[in-house]
Amino acid sequence: MTGTPTLTLNDGRALPQLGFGTWQIEDENAADTVRIAIDVGYRMVDTAAVYQNERGVGDGLRDSPEIFLQTKIWNESQGYERTLRAADKCLARLGREDVDMLLIHWPCPGKDLFVETWRALIELREAGKAKSIGVSNFREEDLRRIVEETGVTPALNQIELHPGFQQRHLREVHDDLGIVTQSWSPLGQGGAMDNDTIRAIAGETGQPASAVILRWHLQHGLCAIPKASSREHIEANFAALSFELSDEQMTRIDALDGPDGRMGPDPSTLD
Ligand SMILES: NC(=O)c1ccc[n+]([C@@H]2O[C@H](COP(=O)([O-])OP(=O)(O)OC[C@H]3O[C@@H](n4cnc5c(N)ncnc54)[C@H](OP(=O)(O)O)[C@@H]3O)[C@@H](O)[C@H]2O)c1
């Protein structure tokens, strides 16, 4: 089996660079799907309270406590006390005493509660309920504010990132602050595989188009969490660990970045 490379977080812990996303996997299918992913070789699983599949994900991981497990606090649970309670509910659904990584799902700047929510995550880490803490969908100003107001830098920021939306500025901010970039919708929700350049490179390498895209994430030092439903797709994506792209192939994918590539919500307006 190919070993999964890891990234070192700013708290010293190791994060597997390729993980398994579970958004839109139904609770009743989550345990079986997660077991397939572990069997194929994935060593990290991403879920969230709002995905309503933490129970199934927890069941699928019951015999695999070594797998890096990450979940997220949903927007309506923001606020210090509410977040502490929401985290306990996540742990109860997952059937665990702790998670490897706990994230704030969205900053929700209109609510203006993310600083106290971040203070709750710091408390949860101190209480041993989250081994590492981070954020998702945070903009530069949100990151700088929590660092300035609490003195604690998130271990990672999980953001929308795929060849059509490469987030170069935010990646530079992360590098500057010592934050790992984790790519959500790394395959552009599947659409990035239809691109001509990606197809051409898949032909040149003899690898699945999805693996070419995921390899691009890995060679840029990003952590990617593709979601897939079938063993066939789960295996195709895992092939990203078994080959390399040339500098020239990387440059051609770098050129696919575009100003209108965002597919998900804009963190500035989602509350
Ligand atoms: N923090 C956030 O706000 C946020 C937002 C969105 C997503 N996420 C996380 O990021 C994860 C990944 O994002 P995503 O699910 O939006 O999109 P994605 O991983 O970019 O793409 C998933 C889509 O691609 C298809 N696919 C995957 N592998 C394939 C293959 N080898 N061949 C053909 N089709 C393939 C899947 O179909 P099948 O299911 O049919 O295999 C699914 O439709 C989520 O599951 C979630 O954990 C986080």
The ligand as an SDF file (V2000), in Angstrom:
LIG
                    3D

 48 52  0  0  0  0  0  0  0  0999 V2000
  -15.8130   23.5650    4.5560 N   0  0  0  0  0  0  0  0  0  0  0  0
  -16.7350   23.6980    3.6480 C   0  0  0  0  0  0  0  0  0  0  0  0
  -17.4890   24.6890    3.6260 O   0  0  0  0  0  0  0  0  0  0  0  0
  -16.8940   22.6370    2.6280 C   0  0  0  0  0  0  0  0  0  0  0  0
  -17.7060   22.8550    1.5020 C   0  0  0  0  0  0  0  0  0  0  0  0
  -17.8060   21.8300    0.5560 C   0  0  0  0  0  0  0  0  0  0  0  0
  -17.1090   20.6420    0.7380 C   0  0  0  0  0  0  0  0  0  0  0  0
  -16.3490   20.4560    1.8700 N   0  0  0  0  0  0  0  0  0  0  0  0
  -15.6170   19.1750    2.1070 C   0  0  0  0  0  0  0  0  0  0  0  0
  -14.8490   18.8800    0.9460 O   0  0  0  0  0  0  0  0  0  0  0  0
  -15.2010   17.5740    0.4760 C   0  0  0  0  0  0  0  0  0  0  0  0
  -15.0340   17.4880   -1.0240 C   0  0  0  0  0  0  0  0  0  0  0  0
  -15.7870   18.4760   -1.6940 O   0  0  0  0  0  0  0  0  0  0  0  0
  -17.0400   18.1480   -2.6200 P   0  0  0  0  0  0  0  0  0  0  0  0
  -17.6770   16.9090   -2.1250 O   0  0  0  0  0  0  0  0  0  0  0  0
  -17.8520   19.3870   -2.6830 O   0  0  0  0  0  0  0  0  0  0  0  0
  -16.4420   17.9840   -4.0770 O   0  0  0  0  0  0  0  0  0  0  0  0
  -15.2430   17.1780   -4.7880 P   0  0  0  0  0  0  0  0  0  0  0  0
  -14.5730   16.2750   -3.8410 O   0  0  0  0  0  0  0  0  0  0  0  0
  -14.4470   18.1940   -5.5090 O   0  0  0  0  0  0  0  0  0  0  0  0
  -16.0470   16.3320   -5.8750 O   0  0  0  0  0  0  0  0  0  0  0  0
  -16.9770   15.3610   -5.5140 C   0  0  0  0  0  0  0  0  0  0  0  0
  -17.7480   14.9760   -6.7610 C   0  0  0  0  0  0  0  0  0  0  0  0
  -16.8520   14.4100   -7.7110 O   0  0  0  0  0  0  0  0  0  0  0  0
  -17.2900   13.0910   -8.0420 C   0  0  0  0  0  0  0  0  0  0  0  0
  -16.1270   12.2280   -8.1460 N   0  0  0  0  0  0  0  0  0  0  0  0
  -15.2080   11.9800   -7.1700 C   0  0  0  0  0  0  0  0  0  0  0  0
  -14.2520   11.1490   -7.6160 N   0  0  0  0  0  0  0  0  0  0  0  0
  -14.5790   10.8480   -8.8930 C   0  0  0  0  0  0  0  0  0  0  0  0
  -13.9720   10.0330   -9.8840 C   0  0  0  0  0  0  0  0  0  0  0  0
  -12.8480    9.3680   -9.6360 N   0  0  0  0  0  0  0  0  0  0  0  0
  -14.5620    9.9420  -11.1130 N   0  0  0  0  0  0  0  0  0  0  0  0
  -15.7020   10.6240  -11.3600 C   0  0  0  0  0  0  0  0  0  0  0  0
  -16.3220   11.4310  -10.4640 N   0  0  0  0  0  0  0  0  0  0  0  0
  -15.7660   11.5380   -9.2320 C   0  0  0  0  0  0  0  0  0  0  0  0
  -18.1810   12.6460   -6.9140 C   0  0  0  0  0  0  0  0  0  0  0  0
  -19.1300   11.7220   -7.4130 O   0  0  0  0  0  0  0  0  0  0  0  0
  -19.5390   10.3720   -6.6360 P   0  0  0  0  0  0  0  0  0  0  0  0
  -20.0030   10.8020   -5.2750 O   0  0  0  0  0  0  0  0  0  0  0  0
  -20.5840    9.8170   -7.5130 O   0  0  0  0  0  0  0  0  0  0  0  0
  -18.3140    9.4970   -6.5480 O   0  0  0  0  0  0  0  0  0  0  0  0
  -18.8380   13.9600   -6.4950 C   0  0  0  0  0  0  0  0  0  0  0  0
  -19.9140   14.2830   -7.3380 O   0  0  0  0  0  0  0  0  0  0  0  0
  -16.6490   17.4300    0.9530 C   0  0  0  0  0  0  0  0  0  0  0  0
  -17.0860   16.0850    0.8900 O   0  0  0  0  0  0  0  0  0  0  0  0
  -16.5430   17.9830    2.3420 C   0  0  0  0  0  0  0  0  0  0  0  0
  -15.9460   17.0190    3.2000 O   0  0  0  0  0  0  0  0  0  0  0  0
  -16.2400   21.4280    2.7980 C   0  0  0  0  0  0  0  0  0  0  0  0
  1  2  1  0
  2  3  2  0
  2  4  1  0
  4  5  1  0
  4 48  2  0
  5  6  2  0
  6  7  1  0
  7  8  2  0
  8  9  1  0
  8 48  1  0
  9 10  1  0
  9 46  1  0
 10 11  1  0
 11 12  1  0
 11 44  1  0
 12 13  1  0
 13 14  1  0
 14 15  2  0
 14 16  1  0
 14 17  1  0
 17 18  1  0
 18 19  2  0
 18 20  1  0
 18 21  1  0
 21 22  1  0
 22 23  1  0
 23 24  1  0
 23 42  1  0
 24 25  1  0
 25 26  1  0
 25 36  1  0
 26 27  1  0
 26 35  1  0
 27 28  2  0
 28 29  1  0
 29 30  1  0
 29 35  2  0
 30 31  1  0
 30 32  2  0
 32 33  1  0
 33 34  2  0
 34 35  1  0
 36 37  1  0
 36 42  1  0
 37 38  1  0
 38 39  2  0
 38 40  1  0
 38 41  1  0
 42 43  1  0
 44 45  1  0
 44 46  1  0
 46 47  1  0
M  CHG  2   8   1  16  -1
M  END
$$$$
